[in-house]
């Protein structure tokens, strides 16, 4: 007789299109029972992407057929939104941070595009606007915020059963880097990384925070999916650079968030041009136009572009981000403009 676990193992071979996560891990397989000699498999496909849902159902049937099971597949999908209604999120995810008003994921399809630099300066710029801001270093494989904010050995306080995130440069910061020693590499399997993110949300005191900025690891793996399912994100900001290879990965990142029903607030193009500090003339370094055309095709706005400035890297390495180290530079002004733009989009998505 077929074991229930064998059926789950079969369905673990079915991946969400374009992602590394299988439908069992995503919770789409809601039950496996038996009526006489026949298996009854319940599949609740929690995405409003009709094409992805069809692909998942087709692949699930193929895998079950190949395994030789006698089965009945019961499939449930979200109801499509009415044409006249405003776009809404079709899947209701768990919210581990109901006390936080806005939760912003800063992501990238690949490493090396300045995602963490954008995240930390965005958080600081939001704080300059008068908001209470938190910064959660969710890059569990390579946490960089302790270095970028100049935080050495950090003793964490407690409030009841929750960790109190230290306040640095006017923002509350939490990073797995506070809990690891030196430069010891962090090697975790995906599910463990996802659970670590959950703990950084639930075991830390974020009460009173209006904007919580998440600095995600690059790519489209377990951390991104866990945060999408558990964090009830207000939106995602995808960081890219003008090179074609970075743009391709940015498009994949946008697609990932759209598939898991997280609003994409927009794209930030980093290191786009050089502005002379003396005459303020703008010099374009890379060919222009391709990013904006691709984002128009996807219906995703370009929120801003950040100029190249060697001070951005040196300031981050020194533990004092450019917004604080050189507040009058073109890069610092661009981060402030980005913060204003994001607050506008969050409060009125039509802007």
N, C-alpha and C positions, 0 to 999 in steps of 0.2 A: 504494500500500500504506500502511495506517495506521501512523504512527510511534508508538513506545512513549510518547514524550513527549506526544503528542496525547491518549493515554488518561489519563495522569497529569493533564494540564490539565483534562480533563473531570471527573475525580474530585476535583480541587481545588475544585469547585463544591459538593461535599457537605460540609456543616458538622456538627460534633457538636451535637446538639440543645441549644439554650440558650447555646452558646458561640460565640466568634468564630473558633475554630480549625477548619481543614478536616482531612479524614481522611488526606490525604497528609502534611501537616505532623505529624500525630499518629503517623505510622508505621503506620497501619492497612492501607495498601496495600503488601503485602509482595512482590508480584511481578506483572509483566505479560509473558507469553510468547506463543508462537504454535504452534499445532498445525495444520499445513497452512494453510488460509485463515482459520482460526478463532482468535480471541484467547482466551487463558486468563488471567483476572484473579484473583489471590489476595488475599483480604481477611481480615485477622486483626483482629477487632473486640475491642480490649482493654479491655472494661468489663463489669462484672457487672450493670449496669443493663439488664435484658432489653428494656424498652420502648425505651430509647435505641438498643440494638443492632438491634432490628427496624426502627426508623426509618432508621438509617444504611443497612442493607441495602436497604430499599425505595427510598430516595432514590438509592443507587448504581445500582440496576437501571434506575430511571427515566432517569437522566442518560445511561447507556450506551445505552439504547434510543433516546432522542432523538437521540443522535449517530450512530445508524445502524450501530453496530458489530455484526458477527457475533461473539458471545462466549460463553464459559462462565465463570460466576462461582463460584469456590470460596471458601466462607465458613467461617471458624473462629471460634468464640466460647468464652469461658471456661466451664468446667463449673460449674454452680450448686453452692453449698455444701449439704451434707446437712442436713436439717431439725434433726436432733438435735445437730449440732455447734455450737460457739460461733461467732459471726460472725467471719469472717476476711477480710482483704483479698484480692480475687480476682485482682488483676493485680500481677505482680511487676515493680516499676520498678527502674531503676538507682539505686544509692546512692553518691553522690559524697562522702558524709561518714560513712563507716562508723565512724570513731573517736568520733563524738558520740553520746551515749546517747539523748538526747531532743531532737527538733527540732520546734519549735512555731511555726506560722505565725500571725501576728496580721493579720487581714484585715478588710475592710469592703466592703460593696456600693457605697458612695458615699463621696465625700470629706467632710471637715468634721465627722466624728463623734467625733474624738479617738483615732483608731486608733494614731497614733504615740505619743501620750501614754500610752496603755495599754501599748504595747509596751515603752517605756523604763522605766516604773515597775514593770511586771511583771518585767523583767530584774533591776532593782535589788532587788526584793523577794525574788526567788529567790536572789540572792547573799546577802541577809541570813539566809536559811535555812541558809547554809553551803555552798552548791553553787558549783562553778566555772561561770560563766555567760558566754556570748558573745551579742552583739547584732549582727545583720547587717542593715544598712539596705538592704533590697531594693527600696525605692521609687526605682527608677533615674531616674524622671522628675522627682521633687522630693525629693531626699534631705534629711532634716531633722535627723538625729541630731547632726551637728556643732554646730548651733545649740542644740538641746535639752540637749546635754551640755556646752556651753561650750567646745568644742574649736575653736581657731583654726587657723592654718596648721599642718598636721601633717606631720612628716617620718616616713615609714614605714620601719621597719627590715626587714632580711631575715634569714631563717634558711635557709641553703641556697638553694633556688630558690623559697621561699615567703615571702610578706609576713607580717610579724609585726604583728597588730592591736594598736593601743595600748590600754593598760589605763587606764580612766577610771572613777573612783568604784568601783573594785573589780571591774569587769566588762571583758571584752575587746570592743572595738567596731571594726567595719569598715563603711565607707560609701563609696559612689561620690563623695560630697561631698568626700572627702579628695583626690580626683584631679581635681576640676574647680575652676575659678577663680571666686570671687565669686558673683554671682547669674546667671551665664550660663545661659540655659535649655538643657535637654537635650532634643534632638529626635531620637528614634530610631524606626525602624520596629520593629514587634514582634519579629521574629526576632533582631535585634541586642540588644534588651533581654533576651531569654531567654538569649542567650549570655553577656551581661554577668553575669547571676546565676550561671551555671555557673562563671565565672571567680572570682567572689567566694567561691564554695565551694571550688574546687579549688586556687586559687593563694594561698590564705590559710591560715596555720597555726592550725587549730582543735583541735589535739591537746590532750587533757586536759579539754576542755569537756564538762560533763555536760548542761547545758541550753543550746541555741542558739535564741534568739528571732529570728524573721524579721519585720521590719516591711515588709509588702507594700504596693504601690501599691493604691489603691482600684479596685474593678471586678473583672472576670473575664477578663483578657486573657492575653497570652503569658507574662508573668512568672509568673503563678499556675500556668499549665499546665506550664511548664518546671520550676518548683520541685516540682510534684507528681510529675513524671516522673523527675526527677534527684535529688531530695533525700531520698526515702524518709521523708516526714514522719511524725512520731509522731502529729500531730494539728493541727487548725486551731481557732483561737479567732476568732469573728466578732464585731466590735464594731458596735453600733448605738446609736441614741438613740430616745427614745419616740415621735417623730413617725411618722405613718403612712408617709410617703414613704421614710424611712430603714428602717422595718421591711420594706417591700416589697423594697428592695434587699438587706437582710440575708437574706431568704428566698432570693433569687437566689444570694447568695454561698454559703449553706449547700448549696443544690442543686448548685452548681458543684463543690464539694469532694466531695459524695457521688457525683457522676457520675464523678469521676476516682479514686474509691476511697481518698480521704483521710479518716480518721476526724475527725468534727467533735466536738471536746471539749466545746464549748458556746458559748453566747452571753454577751457582756458588754454590759449596758445602761449606757451612759454618760450622765451629766448627767440623772439621773432625778429627783432630789429635792434639797431644801436642808435642811441640818442647822444649826440655830442654834449658833454657836460658844460662846454663853453658857449657854443653858438646855438645849442638845442636843435640842430638840424637832425632829421631822422634819416637814417640810411638803412634801406632794406637789404638784408643779408641773404634771404632765401626767396625763391619765386613765390609770388602771392596768388591767392585766388582759389587754390584747390581745396583748402580746408573749408572755406565758407560755402563753396558749391556743394561739397559733400554733406555738410551739416544742414543746408537748406533742403537737400534731398531727404534727409532723415527727419526733418522738422525739429531740429535742435539748434537753439541760438548759440552764437559765439559771445560769451560774456565779457571777454576782454583779452588783450594781449600784453605780455610782460616783456620789456626789453632786456637784452643782454647787458649785464653790468658785472664786471669782476668782483665788485664789492658784495654782491649778493652771496656768492660762494664763500668769500673770506669772512663775512659777517656771521654766516651760519656756522662755519667751522669754529669761530671764536666764541660762540654761545650767545651772540647778540644779533638777532635777525635784522635785516636791512631796514625794516620799518622803524627800528629803534636806533640802529647804528648810523644810518644816513637818511633821516626822514625826509629830506628835501630832494632826493634823487628821483629820476623819472620812474625807476622801478618801484620805489616806495609809493609814489603817487598812483601808479597803476594798481597796486594792491588795495589802496584805499578806494579807488573807483570800483574795483571788483567787489569789495565788501558792500558798497552802496547798491550796486547792481543786484547782488544776490538777495539783499534784504527786500528790494523792490519786487523781485520775482517771487520770493517766498510769500510775501503778503498779498500779491496780486499776480497770479501766473500769466495773466493776459498782457502784462507790461513787456 
